[in-house]
Amino acid sequence: MEDRMRILLCEDDENLGMLLREYLQAKGYNADLFVDGESGYKAFLKGKYDICVLDVMMPKKDGFTLASEIRNVNSEIPIVFLTAKSLKDDIFEGFKIGADDYITKPFSMEELVFRIEAILRRVKGKRGKEITMYKIGKFTFDTQKQTLIIGDKITKLTTKESELLSLLCAHVNEILERNYALKTIWIDDNYFNARSMDVYITKLRKHLKEDPAIEIINIHGKGYKLIAPENER
């Protein structure tokens, strides 16, 4: 099928790489496998990919170098790092380059597919960022004016409240991943920013409580979900 998502998969362990490629293809993706960073970069320049899955330790060109070069060509394409390394410095290096996710080995192939699917949903949400008005149950949310309106009542939101509600609306009735929200709004997903986001979620719940059909629920270990009647944007 021509509309299948294309994955650039770079993994220098050929056995693992072939297993991953076969599994991804069985899950409905087109996955091209390369065993070093140099051949992966050449393929990226020639092909059109939706997401890159890169091993960090590769011959000829390591994953961090490859990701930097890919980012110079396409600043928007999602990148996931695979590595046996679990040191914080390596993880920070990956996120500084612009990684969307970072998976340490060993990992389950089901987990990799789950993360890829989550990232691709995020990309769709980002592309919907230009939406300026949302209908959330009985509320109207104006993202430009940062106002939440129900009947005659107008609530002015803070910038952080507005940004967080925008992300929730872009993923309405779907899971908004916690780490994605943190990196999108707060840049860093550290403990203090995570606690700050919890506070803003509580504030948004208070703002939305006048419509009992609307709810922001915690999805344990994953993030949040805005439950709302399906309305046109």
Backbone bond lengths (Angstrom), bond angles and torsions (degrees), N, CA, C in turn:
res aa  C-N    CA-C-N  psi(-1)  N-CA   C-N-CA  omega(-1)  CA-C   N-CA-C  phi
1 M - - - 1.473 - - 1.525 109.89 -
2 E 1.309 115.86 132.14 1.454 120.55 -174.64 1.521 113.35 -71.82
3 D 1.350 116.85 -23.96 1.458 118.82 -175.51 1.526 112.46 -91.31
4 R 1.335 117.71 9.41 1.467 119.66 178.15 1.524 109.83 -69.64
5 M 1.327 115.67 142.34 1.464 120.98 178.51 1.525 109.91 -64.39
6 R 1.334 115.84 138.41 1.468 120.73 -178.88 1.523 110.54 -104.08
7 I 1.331 115.07 131.67 1.460 121.60 -178.05 1.524 109.98 -116.74
8 L 1.337 116.25 128.36 1.458 121.32 170.18 1.523 106.79 -88.77
9 L 1.329 116.77 111.78 1.461 122.38 -176.75 1.524 109.37 -111.05
10 C 1.331 116.94 116.69 1.465 122.06 179.42 1.525 108.71 -117.88
11 E 1.322 116.47 113.29 1.469 123.04 -177.18 1.523 108.44 -148.21
12 D 1.343 117.03 120.31 1.467 119.01 -174.60 1.528 113.28 -79.51
13 D 1.318 118.33 -13.72 1.459 121.26 172.05 1.530 107.30 -83.79
14 E 1.336 115.89 102.45 1.466 119.58 -172.40 1.517 112.70 -60.43
15 N 1.331 116.89 -39.53 1.465 119.92 -179.02 1.528 110.83 -62.82
16 L 1.335 115.84 -48.21 1.461 119.95 177.80 1.526 110.11 -63.31
17 G 1.333 116.15 -43.61 1.460 120.66 -179.35 1.517 112.60 -58.21
18 M 1.355 116.17 -44.10 1.467 119.19 -179.45 1.526 111.57 -67.86
19 L 1.340 115.94 -37.17 1.468 119.06 176.64 1.526 110.74 -63.11
20 L 1.341 116.35 -44.48 1.462 120.58 179.05 1.521 111.37 -63.19
21 R 1.332 115.77 -44.15 1.469 119.43 -179.43 1.532 110.49 -61.04
22 E 1.328 117.03 -45.95 1.459 120.29 -179.03 1.531 111.21 -63.26
23 Y 1.328 115.51 -40.84 1.468 119.38 -179.44 1.524 110.40 -66.19
24 L 1.329 117.23 -44.44 1.464 120.87 179.40 1.526 111.07 -62.42
25 Q 1.329 115.98 -40.21 1.461 119.07 179.10 1.525 111.07 -66.73
26 A 1.354 115.98 -36.82 1.466 119.87 177.33 1.525 111.17 -65.06
27 K 1.341 116.25 -26.23 1.462 121.44 179.05 1.534 112.70 -88.43
28 G 1.324 116.55 5.77 1.462 119.74 173.70 1.513 116.31 98.71
29 Y 1.342 117.88 10.59 1.464 121.30 178.18 1.523 110.63 -101.69
30 N 1.311 116.26 154.90 1.464 121.79 166.41 1.521 106.97 -94.39
31 A 1.331 117.68 115.60 1.465 121.24 -177.02 1.521 109.84 -119.52
32 D 1.338 116.89 123.52 1.463 122.49 175.77 1.516 108.56 -103.27
33 L 1.341 116.90 124.56 1.462 121.89 -175.32 1.528 111.80 -100.60
34 F 1.347 115.66 134.23 1.474 121.88 174.97 1.527 107.82 -134.88
35 V 1.352 115.40 143.77 1.469 119.63 -171.22 1.527 113.31 -101.60
36 D 1.333 118.20 2.99 1.463 120.25 173.54 1.525 108.86 -149.35
37 G 1.325 115.38 159.87 1.452 120.58 -175.01 1.517 114.16 -66.49
38 E 1.318 116.41 -31.72 1.467 119.68 -177.85 1.522 111.31 -67.13
39 S 1.338 117.00 -48.46 1.470 119.70 179.24 1.527 110.16 -66.88
40 G 1.342 116.54 -33.15 1.459 119.85 177.05 1.518 111.93 -63.32
41 Y 1.337 116.28 -40.61 1.464 120.06 179.97 1.534 111.23 -67.30
42 K 1.327 116.72 -41.74 1.469 120.13 177.92 1.522 110.66 -60.91
43 A 1.343 116.04 -40.97 1.468 119.79 178.86 1.520 111.12 -65.62
44 F 1.338 115.93 -38.48 1.465 119.83 179.90 1.527 110.61 -62.26
45 L 1.321 117.17 -40.15 1.461 120.58 -179.69 1.526 112.00 -66.22
46 K 1.315 116.39 -30.40 1.470 120.54 -177.43 1.520 112.94 -88.65
47 G 1.333 116.51 -33.77 1.457 120.26 -172.77 1.511 113.39 -101.48
48 K 1.314 114.53 173.06 1.463 121.21 177.39 1.523 107.29 -116.29
49 Y 1.323 115.82 109.55 1.461 120.99 -175.46 1.527 110.95 -114.38
50 D 1.339 114.51 153.38 1.462 120.89 179.42 1.526 112.02 -97.22
51 I 1.354 116.99 -24.67 1.455 121.37 -178.61 1.525 108.66 -159.00
52 C 1.336 117.04 150.02 1.462 122.22 178.54 1.523 109.39 -116.48
53 V 1.323 116.76 132.17 1.465 122.89 174.99 1.523 106.55 -116.97
54 L 1.339 117.01 110.80 1.464 121.68 -168.50 1.519 111.99 -121.65
55 D 1.336 116.11 127.87 1.456 120.85 169.52 1.531 107.63 -71.10
56 V 1.326 117.35 144.64 1.467 119.44 -179.21 1.528 111.53 -77.21
57 M 1.331 117.60 -48.54 1.465 121.52 -176.70 1.515 109.95 -91.80
58 M 1.338 116.18 100.00 1.470 121.60 179.60 1.516 109.81 -134.67
59 P 1.330 117.90 151.49 1.463 120.52 176.00 1.527 111.62 -72.04
60 K 1.334 114.22 160.23 1.479 123.83 176.28 1.527 113.16 70.11
61 K 1.329 117.07 -42.68 1.463 120.66 178.66 1.523 107.29 -157.15
62 D 1.341 117.58 118.81 1.464 118.57 -178.03 1.524 110.97 -75.17
63 G 1.328 115.31 168.09 1.458 120.37 -174.79 1.510 114.48 -62.22
64 F 1.348 117.21 -37.03 1.464 119.97 179.24 1.529 110.98 -65.33
65 T 1.338 116.50 -43.65 1.473 120.62 178.32 1.521 110.31 -63.41
66 L 1.330 115.43 -45.28 1.467 120.08 179.24 1.528 110.68 -59.94
67 A 1.328 117.07 -44.59 1.468 120.59 -179.67 1.525 111.47 -62.01
68 S 1.341 116.59 -40.62 1.474 120.33 178.78 1.519 110.90 -62.18
69 E 1.327 116.32 -41.77 1.470 120.03 -179.82 1.528 111.16 -69.26
70 I 1.332 115.59 -38.34 1.467 119.42 176.49 1.530 110.17 -63.26
71 R 1.328 116.15 -42.33 1.463 120.76 179.57 1.529 111.54 -62.56
72 N 1.337 117.73 -32.52 1.464 120.73 177.69 1.525 111.48 -66.54
73 V 1.326 115.97 -28.53 1.467 120.91 -179.87 1.526 110.51 -88.01
74 N 1.324 116.07 -43.27 1.466 121.53 -178.04 1.528 108.67 -139.50
75 S 1.306 116.54 104.90 1.478 120.83 -174.78 1.520 112.78 -77.04
76 E 1.330 117.50 -9.68 1.465 120.72 -173.89 1.524 114.28 -102.08
77 I 1.335 118.35 -21.30 1.466 119.48 -172.50 1.526 111.01 -64.08
78 P 1.327 118.27 133.17 1.469 120.86 179.94 1.532 111.29 -68.11
79 I 1.336 115.97 144.63 1.464 122.26 179.78 1.528 109.31 -132.04
80 V 1.334 115.38 131.07 1.467 122.28 174.46 1.521 107.69 -117.79
81 F 1.336 117.28 131.12 1.461 121.66 176.33 1.527 110.60 -96.83
82 L 1.344 115.40 138.20 1.457 122.29 171.34 1.523 107.06 -113.31
83 T 1.326 117.55 131.81 1.461 118.36 -179.99 1.509 112.17 -160.79
84 A 1.322 114.82 153.30 1.464 120.68 172.96 1.519 110.16 -81.46
85 K 1.328 116.52 -14.40 1.459 120.48 -179.89 1.518 110.93 -74.20
86 S 1.315 116.14 141.30 1.462 119.13 175.82 1.523 111.48 -129.98
87 L 1.341 116.43 10.96 1.456 119.77 178.69 1.523 110.58 -67.02
88 K 1.333 116.48 141.38 1.466 120.31 -178.21 1.518 112.23 -58.64
89 D 1.352 116.29 -38.18 1.464 119.27 -178.71 1.515 111.57 -59.78
90 D 1.328 117.10 -39.18 1.462 120.89 179.62 1.527 110.96 -68.00
91 I 1.343 114.94 -40.66 1.459 118.63 178.96 1.526 110.58 -64.93
92 F 1.339 116.28 -43.56 1.465 120.01 178.18 1.526 110.76 -61.86
93 E 1.336 116.14 -40.16 1.476 120.15 178.67 1.522 110.17 -59.08
94 G 1.333 115.30 -43.53 1.464 119.25 179.01 1.509 112.62 -61.81
95 F 1.326 116.23 -44.40 1.466 118.95 -179.38 1.525 111.89 -71.03
96 K 1.343 117.24 -30.95 1.473 119.70 176.67 1.527 110.59 -63.35
97 I 1.325 116.05 -37.23 1.462 120.51 178.58 1.523 110.58 -67.83
98 G 1.310 115.74 -25.68 1.463 119.66 179.09 1.509 113.44 116.87
99 A 1.349 116.85 25.83 1.459 119.85 179.12 1.521 110.40 -64.38
100 D 1.317 115.63 144.67 1.461 120.86 175.16 1.524 111.05 -90.18
101 D 1.327 116.23 -24.07 1.453 120.17 177.04 1.521 109.30 -161.36
102 Y 1.333 115.70 165.94 1.457 121.90 -172.31 1.520 106.50 -147.81
103 I 1.337 118.35 115.23 1.460 122.28 -175.78 1.526 109.36 -117.48
104 T 1.323 116.25 124.03 1.465 119.69 179.77 1.525 110.59 -92.80
105 K 1.332 114.95 141.65 1.467 121.16 178.75 1.529 109.42 -80.52
106 P 1.327 117.21 148.18 1.468 127.25 -3.14 1.527 111.51 -78.90
107 F 1.320 116.87 151.62 1.453 121.93 178.35 1.526 107.54 -141.39
108 S 1.321 115.53 161.29 1.469 118.83 177.04 1.528 108.77 -87.94
109 M 1.317 115.48 147.20 1.463 119.85 178.53 1.520 110.69 -65.77
110 E 1.336 116.24 -30.69 1.471 119.58 176.39 1.530 110.70 -62.13
111 E 1.349 116.09 -39.10 1.461 119.96 178.71 1.524 110.92 -64.22
112 L 1.341 115.94 -42.26 1.466 119.51 179.25 1.525 110.69 -60.05
113 V 1.319 116.86 -46.02 1.470 120.24 -179.68 1.525 110.71 -63.61
114 F 1.334 116.83 -40.74 1.473 120.35 177.99 1.520 110.60 -58.92
115 R 1.336 116.14 -44.23 1.470 119.64 -178.15 1.526 111.12 -68.70
116 I 1.331 116.76 -39.59 1.470 119.98 177.38 1.526 109.84 -60.77
117 E 1.323 116.65 -45.69 1.469 120.41 -179.98 1.525 111.08 -62.18
118 A 1.334 116.24 -40.30 1.464 120.27 179.52 1.525 111.01 -63.81
119 I 1.339 116.51 -42.24 1.468 120.67 -179.75 1.521 110.69 -65.66
120 L 1.328 117.57 -41.70 1.457 120.18 -179.64 1.526 110.90 -65.98
121 R 1.340 116.94 -31.84 1.476 119.39 174.34 1.520 110.44 -67.16
122 R 1.336 116.23 -38.52 1.468 120.07 177.92 1.523 110.77 -60.30
123 V 1.336 115.39 -43.50 1.467 120.44 -178.82 1.518 109.63 -59.42
124 K 1.336 116.29 -42.13 1.459 119.72 177.62 1.523 110.36 -62.27
125 G 1.338 116.28 -39.22 1.460 120.58 177.78 1.502 111.90 -63.37
126 K 1.348 116.65 -41.02 1.470 120.65 179.14 1.519 110.73 -62.81
127 R 1.333 115.53 -40.38 1.463 118.39 -178.36 1.515 111.63 -66.59
128 G 1.342 115.31 -19.80 1.456 118.91 177.25 1.514 112.83 -90.12
129 K 1.353 115.81 8.41 1.463 120.06 -174.17 1.530 113.75 -62.85
130 E 1.345 116.22 -23.59 1.453 117.68 -176.89 1.520 112.67 -74.60
131 I 1.330 117.62 -6.82 1.461 120.67 176.42 1.529 108.65 -62.57
132 T 1.324 116.38 128.23 1.465 119.91 -175.75 1.519 113.06 -105.83
133 M 1.337 116.78 -13.62 1.460 119.48 -176.56 1.531 109.54 -137.15
134 Y 1.329 116.12 128.44 1.458 121.27 175.84 1.524 109.24 -120.64
135 K 1.310 115.64 143.19 1.464 121.88 170.69 1.520 106.30 -103.01
136 I 1.348 117.01 114.33 1.465 121.68 -179.41 1.521 107.56 -116.51
137 G 1.304 116.92 98.01 1.466 119.36 -176.01 1.520 110.08 57.29
138 K 1.327 116.70 -121.05 1.475 120.97 179.76 1.527 112.24 -87.22
139 F 1.328 116.40 -4.34 1.466 121.00 -177.95 1.525 111.68 -93.32
140 T 1.334 114.58 151.22 1.459 121.81 166.63 1.525 107.07 -116.11
141 F 1.326 116.20 126.43 1.470 121.47 -178.07 1.523 108.52 -112.44
142 D 1.332 115.53 115.53 1.468 122.03 177.74 1.529 107.71 -98.79
143 T 1.331 116.52 109.04 1.471 120.06 -175.14 1.521 112.64 -72.17
144 Q 1.335 117.38 -26.06 1.472 119.85 -179.40 1.530 110.74 -77.47
145 K 1.333 116.16 -45.57 1.472 119.91 179.61 1.525 111.84 -82.91
146 Q 1.352 116.14 -10.60 1.463 122.31 -178.75 1.525 110.82 58.14
147 T 1.339 115.28 46.99 1.465 120.54 -179.63 1.526 110.15 -122.90
148 L 1.325 113.92 147.43 1.455 122.65 176.43 1.522 106.57 -120.39
149 I 1.324 116.33 119.42 1.465 120.95 -171.20 1.525 110.04 -118.91
150 I 1.331 115.53 131.82 1.468 121.87 171.37 1.527 106.89 -139.28
151 G 1.317 116.22 118.94 1.471 120.34 -175.38 1.525 109.84 59.44
152 D 1.342 115.98 -125.51 1.467 120.66 179.62 1.535 112.15 -93.28
153 K 1.305 116.85 -0.46 1.470 120.48 -175.37 1.524 110.86 -92.42
154 I 1.336 115.52 126.02 1.470 121.31 177.88 1.527 108.19 -117.29
155 T 1.323 116.01 122.73 1.463 121.38 178.00 1.524 109.03 -109.22
156 K 1.322 115.94 123.77 1.465 121.08 177.88 1.531 107.96 -85.67
157 L 1.318 116.12 122.63 1.459 121.07 -179.48 1.523 110.89 -92.38
158 T 1.326 116.16 153.46 1.468 119.97 171.42 1.528 108.01 -74.62
159 T 1.321 116.40 167.17 1.466 120.23 -179.89 1.528 111.27 -59.73
160 K 1.336 116.85 -45.03 1.469 120.66 -179.58 1.538 110.67 -64.56
161 E 1.328 117.10 -41.88 1.465 119.88 177.58 1.525 110.54 -60.63
162 S 1.327 115.70 -42.83 1.456 120.34 -178.59 1.533 111.65 -66.58
163 E 1.326 116.34 -42.41 1.469 120.11 179.34 1.522 111.08 -63.88
164 L 1.324 116.27 -41.93 1.461 120.09 -178.91 1.530 111.00 -68.75
165 L 1.314 116.80 -42.10 1.465 119.72 178.49 1.532 110.92 -65.96
166 S 1.321 117.15 -35.30 1.471 120.60 176.68 1.521 111.06 -60.34
167 L 1.339 116.32 -44.19 1.465 120.06 178.21 1.527 111.22 -64.24
168 L 1.331 116.32 -42.24 1.462 119.58 178.35 1.528 111.11 -62.31
169 C 1.326 116.71 -40.50 1.467 120.73 179.40 1.539 111.39 -67.06
170 A 1.326 115.98 -37.28 1.468 119.84 178.59 1.526 111.18 -65.71
171 H 1.341 116.21 -21.93 1.473 121.35 -179.96 1.534 110.55 -117.91
172 V 1.331 117.63 28.89 1.460 120.61 -174.18 1.533 110.91 -53.58
173 N 1.332 115.04 134.47 1.467 123.20 -177.92 1.529 113.20 62.55
174 E 1.332 116.23 17.32 1.462 122.63 172.85 1.531 107.62 -129.08
175 I 1.329 116.04 167.05 1.467 119.47 179.14 1.526 109.95 -78.34
176 L 1.328 115.78 127.57 1.462 121.64 168.80 1.526 105.93 -95.23
177 E 1.325 116.71 112.02 1.461 119.83 -175.96 1.524 111.18 -67.33
178 R 1.316 114.58 134.73 1.463 122.29 -175.26 1.533 112.23 -57.96
179 N 1.343 116.65 -49.83 1.465 119.93 -177.68 1.525 111.70 -64.20
180 Y 1.331 116.37 -36.76 1.464 119.48 178.70 1.523 110.90 -63.70
181 A 1.344 116.18 -45.13 1.467 119.98 179.26 1.519 111.01 -61.41
182 L 1.327 116.23 -41.96 1.468 120.14 179.70 1.517 111.47 -63.08
183 K 1.338 116.96 -46.47 1.467 119.75 -177.72 1.524 112.15 -71.08
184 T 1.329 116.19 -29.27 1.463 119.57 179.61 1.528 111.63 -73.80
185 I 1.331 116.57 -42.38 1.459 120.53 -173.52 1.527 112.60 -97.46
186 W 1.335 116.27 -43.40 1.469 120.23 -175.74 1.535 112.56 -101.77
187 I 1.323 118.20 -2.63 1.470 125.13 179.75 1.537 111.96 73.15
188 D 1.329 117.09 -39.64 1.465 120.86 -176.06 1.529 109.18 -121.95
189 D 1.359 116.69 136.92 1.464 119.42 -178.43 1.525 111.85 -97.67
190 N 1.343 117.02 40.70 1.468 119.48 -179.70 1.536 111.16 -76.49
191 Y 1.338 115.13 174.58 1.471 121.75 -174.33 1.530 111.86 -59.47
192 F 1.335 117.22 -44.24 1.463 120.54 -175.06 1.527 111.27 -66.75
193 N 1.337 116.86 -39.92 1.461 119.80 176.98 1.531 110.81 -67.29
194 A 1.333 115.73 -35.81 1.467 119.59 178.03 1.521 110.97 -62.92
195 R 1.339 116.86 -41.71 1.461 120.55 177.74 1.531 110.72 -65.90
196 S 1.335 115.48 -37.66 1.465 120.27 177.92 1.527 110.46 -62.50
197 M 1.341 116.39 -42.56 1.464 119.24 -179.91 1.526 110.92 -63.94
198 D 1.320 117.47 -37.97 1.471 120.39 177.04 1.527 111.03 -58.01
199 V 1.334 115.55 -39.28 1.479 120.39 178.77 1.531 109.98 -63.33
200 Y 1.341 116.80 -43.42 1.465 120.20 -178.98 1.532 111.61 -68.37
201 I 1.322 116.64 -33.99 1.470 119.66 175.53 1.527 109.89 -62.04
202 T 1.334 116.29 -42.70 1.471 121.04 177.73 1.529 110.99 -60.85
203 K 1.342 116.16 -41.67 1.472 120.01 178.59 1.527 111.34 -63.92
204 L 1.329 116.44 -42.54 1.470 119.85 179.77 1.531 110.94 -63.90
205 R 1.320 116.16 -38.46 1.474 119.01 177.08 1.528 110.91 -59.37
206 K 1.319 116.03 -40.81 1.469 120.13 179.09 1.531 110.86 -65.25
207 H 1.335 115.97 -41.87 1.469 119.98 179.67 1.531 111.54 -62.48
208 L 1.334 116.16 -33.65 1.474 120.80 -172.70 1.526 113.48 -95.88
209 K 1.328 117.89 0.48 1.468 119.96 -170.95 1.527 113.50 -68.61
210 E 1.344 118.24 -14.99 1.465 120.13 -178.90 1.524 112.87 -72.26
211 D 1.337 117.04 -13.12 1.463 120.08 173.09 1.528 107.56 -114.31
212 P 1.344 117.97 103.86 1.471 120.98 -176.41 1.527 113.75 -65.02
213 A 1.336 117.06 -13.74 1.470 119.75 178.77 1.530 111.79 -77.87
214 I 1.340 116.46 -9.51 1.464 121.06 -178.03 1.520 109.99 -106.12
215 E 1.335 114.49 138.64 1.459 119.57 -178.82 1.522 109.20 -151.17
216 I 1.324 117.17 141.30 1.466 121.49 170.09 1.525 106.19 -109.97
217 I 1.324 116.23 113.80 1.466 119.84 -176.18 1.525 110.91 -108.93
218 N 1.321 115.70 150.94 1.468 121.83 173.78 1.525 108.78 -82.38
219 I 1.320 116.57 133.53 1.459 122.06 171.43 1.522 106.08 -107.03
220 H 1.315 116.75 106.13 1.465 121.89 -169.50 1.536 112.06 -53.50
221 G 1.330 115.11 126.61 1.451 121.37 176.62 1.518 114.84 77.21
222 K 1.341 117.31 -0.42 1.471 119.54 -176.05 1.530 112.68 -125.54
223 G 1.322 116.59 -54.33 1.465 117.43 -177.65 1.511 111.66 165.62
224 Y 1.337 116.19 -134.32 1.455 122.27 -175.19 1.527 109.90 -131.64
225 K 1.318 114.23 159.03 1.463 119.33 175.02 1.525 108.75 -136.88
226 L 1.330 115.90 127.34 1.468 121.42 173.78 1.525 107.25 -87.81
227 I 1.327 115.48 111.75 1.458 121.03 177.00 1.518 108.42 -92.54
228 A 1.322 116.80 120.42 1.466 120.47 -177.78 1.526 109.08 -154.14
229 P 1.342 116.83 152.43 1.470 119.00 174.97 1.524 109.85 -59.42
230 E 1.321 115.93 145.23 1.466 119.74 179.66 1.519 109.51 -70.50
231 N 1.319 116.44 114.61 1.468 121.81 177.79 1.509 109.69 -125.11
232 E 1.314 115.27 158.66 1.464 118.53 176.13 1.512 109.70 -70.20
233 R 1.361 116.34 151.40 1.455 120.14 177.69 1.516 108.73 -85.16
